[in-house]
Amino acid sequence: MKKIEAIIRPHKLDEVRDALQEAGFRGLTVTEVKGYGRQMGHNEIYRGSEYTINFLPKVKVEIVCSDDKTEKAVDLIVKNARTGEVGDGKIFILAVEEVIRVRTGEVGDDAL
């Protein structure tokens, strides 16, 4: 099993969620986060004063799936989160040793 963590633009969340749901992926965790990558933030002018915004609002989407579905999930995220501009985000793929459904005690793929 793999855990996919995708840091994406907030306005792309609905597209990513809908694409994953249509493909049959169930269960998704979304967290509002702030950070920066190569874009290193940006400057804004508010009431005549310039401010540097170092940490930009992003959304972290987490999904756990079986190994054979990982590539499909990643492809869907990339396709639906991409704008082609700097700051589109990153995807991290991590190995998951075990999953246990608390309510039933099911383990492994059955718990997903």
C-alpha positions as semicolon CSV with decimal commas, in nm:
position;residue;x (nm);y (nm);z (nm)
1;M;0,000;0,000;0,000
2;K;0,104;0,358;-0,061
3;K;0,016;0,691;0,095
4;I;-0,003;0,976;-0,154
5;E;0,041;1,327;-0,016
6;A;-0,028;1,600;-0,270
7;I;0,028;1,968;-0,197
8;I;-0,190;2,160;-0,444
9;R;-0,352;2,498;-0,503
10;P;-0,673;2,540;-0,298
11;H;-0,890;2,625;-0,599
12;K;-0,798;2,292;-0,765
13;L;-0,924;2,079;-0,474
14;D;-1,276;2,021;-0,608
15;E;-1,145;1,905;-0,945
16;V;-0,900;1,663;-0,782
17;R;-1,161;1,528;-0,538
18;D;-1,422;1,478;-0,812
19;A;-1,174;1,298;-1,039
20;L;-1,064;1,063;-0,759
21;Q;-1,426;0,988;-0,662
22;E;-1,526;0,916;-1,022
23;A;-1,233;0,673;-1,051
24;G;-1,353;0,483;-0,744
25;F;-1,111;0,610;-0,482
26;R;-1,279;0,631;-0,143
27;G;-1,148;0,811;0,159
28;L;-0,957;1,135;0,142
29;T;-0,802;1,363;0,400
30;V;-0,765;1,733;0,326
31;T;-0,566;1,980;0,534
32;E;-0,520;2,352;0,479
33;V;-0,147;2,425;0,489
34;K;0,090;2,711;0,414
35;G;0,433;2,693;0,257
36;Y;0,655;2,781;-0,033
37;G;0,876;2,613;-0,287
38;R;1,067;2,763;-0,574
39;Q;0,830;3,057;-0,596
40;M;0,951;3,179;-0,253
41;G;0,627;3,368;-0,178
42;H;0,530;3,695;-0,340
43;N;0,479;4,066;-0,275
44;E;0,140;4,233;-0,241
45;I;0,041;4,596;-0,204
46;Y;-0,226;4,676;0,054
47;R;-0,335;5,037;0,113
48;G;-0,019;5,168;-0,048
49;S;0,220;4,954;0,155
50;E;0,409;4,658;0,010
51;Y;0,403;4,331;0,204
52;T;0,601;4,015;0,143
53;I;0,395;3,698;0,176
54;N;0,642;3,419;0,251
55;F;0,399;3,135;0,313
56;L;0,134;3,077;0,049
57;P;-0,195;2,897;0,120
58;K;-0,204;2,543;-0,016
59;V;-0,408;2,228;0,043
60;K;-0,261;1,889;0,137
61;V;-0,459;1,595;0,001
62;E;-0,381;1,254;0,150
63;I;-0,502;0,923;0,014
64;V;-0,398;0,564;0,086
65;C;-0,444;0,305;-0,187
66;S;-0,318;-0,034;-0,297
67;D;0,010;-0,047;-0,489
68;D;-0,162;-0,127;-0,818
69;K;-0,384;0,185;-0,798
70;T;-0,110;0,431;-0,702
71;E;-0,011;0,529;-1,055
72;K;-0,374;0,597;-1,152
73;A;-0,431;0,816;-0,844
74;V;-0,113;1,014;-0,910
75;D;-0,205;1,062;-1,277
76;L;-0,550;1,192;-1,180
77;I;-0,404;1,434;-0,926
78;V;-0,145;1,568;-1,170
79;K;-0,399;1,605;-1,452
80;N;-0,655;1,787;-1,238
81;A;-0,422;2,000;-1,022
82;R;-0,196;2,131;-1,297
83;T;-0,223;2,493;-1,410
84;G;0,118;2,504;-1,577
85;E;0,237;2,785;-1,351
86;V;0,504;2,787;-1,081
87;G;0,343;2,682;-0,751
88;D;0,124;2,397;-0,875
89;G;0,257;2,179;-0,593
90;K;0,426;1,848;-0,525
91;I;0,326;1,485;-0,477
92;F;0,497;1,256;-0,227
93;I;0,449;0,878;-0,229
94;L;0,525;0,685;0,089
95;A;0,510;0,316;0,175
96;V;0,238;0,213;0,422
97;E;0,311;-0,092;0,635
98;E;-0,041;-0,160;0,756
99;V;-0,393;-0,018;0,766
100;I;-0,647;-0,111;1,033
101;R;-1,012;-0,008;1,028
102;V;-1,092;0,088;1,386
103;R;-1,463;0,002;1,372
104;T;-1,430;-0,356;1,241
105;G;-1,066;-0,448;1,295
106;E;-1,020;-0,521;0,924
107;V;-0,660;-0,496;0,806
108;G;-0,476;-0,435;0,481
109;D;-0,664;-0,367;0,157
110;D;-0,991;-0,472;0,324
111;A;-0,956;-0,174;0,560
112;L;-0,932;0,071;0,273
